Amino acid sequence: MPKDETPKEFIMDNKSQYFLHPSDSPGAVITSIKFNGKNYDLWEKAVRTALRAKNKLGFIDESITKPTSDFDELSAWEIVNSMITSWILNVIDPKLHTSVA
């Protein structure tokens, strides 16, 4: 970064894709549709709808890419990505966890 340039400040508010509401937790169930190995189309639509409502769809459609240079943004990305992974595992039949993980 040039000497006269100030570093970009990473700011997160409730409209940010990195924002997690206090009620968001790893144990949350984002849809009542559980993937059972045969209902992928319905399950995918339900998960995408839930993540869109939470402003997190970009994490799975890759429109939000993993940051490489800003430590604060990278940390926020990793936290939210882990939360989304937990949410998705919660709506997959436990018998399928080993094959999905």
C-alpha positions in Angstrom: 0.0 0.0 0.0 1.4 3.4 -0.9 2.6 5.6 2.0 -0.1 8.3 1.6 -3.0 5.8 1.2 -5.0 5.0 4.4 -6.0 1.4 4.9 -9.6 0.5 4.0 -11.6 0.0 7.1 -13.7 -3.1 7.3 -17.1 -2.1 8.6 -19.9 -4.6 9.2 -23.5 -3.5 9.8 -26.8 -5.4 9.8 -27.0 -5.2 6.0 -23.6 -6.8 5.6 -23.4 -10.3 4.2 -21.1 -11.0 7.1 -23.6 -10.0 9.7 -24.9 -12.7 12.0 -27.9 -12.0 14.1 -27.6 -12.9 17.8 -30.3 -15.6 17.2 -28.2 -17.2 14.5 -26.4 -20.2 16.0 -24.7 -23.4 14.7 -27.7 -25.4 15.9 -30.3 -23.4 13.9 -32.5 -25.3 11.5 -33.0 -23.1 8.4 -35.7 -25.2 6.8 -37.9 -28.1 7.8 -36.9 -30.0 4.6 -34.2 -32.5 5.4 -32.1 -33.9 2.6 -32.6 -37.7 2.6 -30.6 -38.6 -0.5 -33.7 -38.5 -2.8 -35.2 -35.0 -2.5 -32.3 -32.9 -3.6 -34.3 -30.5 -5.9 -36.8 -29.6 -3.1 -34.1 -29.4 -0.4 -31.8 -27.2 -2.5 -34.6 -24.8 -3.2 -35.5 -24.6 0.5 -31.9 -24.1 1.5 -31.3 -21.4 -1.2 -34.5 -19.6 -0.1 -33.5 -19.6 3.6 -30.0 -18.4 2.8 -31.3 -15.7 0.5 -33.6 -14.5 3.3 -30.6 -14.4 5.7 -28.5 -12.5 3.0 -26.0 -15.4 2.9 -26.7 -17.0 -0.5 -23.5 -15.6 -1.9 -21.5 -17.9 0.2 -22.8 -21.0 -1.6 -23.2 -19.5 -5.1 -19.6 -18.1 -4.8 -20.6 -14.5 -5.5 -18.9 -13.8 -2.2 -15.4 -15.0 -2.5 -13.0 -15.7 0.3 -11.0 -12.5 1.0 -7.2 -12.8 0.7 -5.8 -9.5 2.0 -8.0 -8.0 4.7 -7.5 -10.0 8.0 -10.8 -8.7 9.6 -12.8 -9.5 6.5 -11.2 -12.9 6.1 -12.0 -13.6 9.8 -15.7 -12.6 9.3 -15.9 -14.7 6.1 -14.6 -17.8 7.9 -17.0 -17.3 10.8 -20.0 -17.0 8.5 -18.9 -19.8 6.2 -18.6 -22.1 9.3 -22.1 -21.0 10.5 -23.6 -21.8 7.0 -21.8 -25.2 7.0 -23.4 -26.0 10.3 -26.9 -24.9 9.1 -26.6 -27.1 6.0 -25.4 -30.1 8.0 -28.5 -29.6 10.3 -30.8 -30.1 7.3 -29.2 -33.3 6.0 -30.2 -36.7 7.3 -27.5 -37.7 9.8 -27.0 -41.0 8.0 -25.6 -39.0 5.0 -23.2 -36.8 7.0 -20.1 -38.9 6.4 -20.7 -38.9 2.6 -21.5 -35.2 2.4 -18.8 -34.0 4.7 
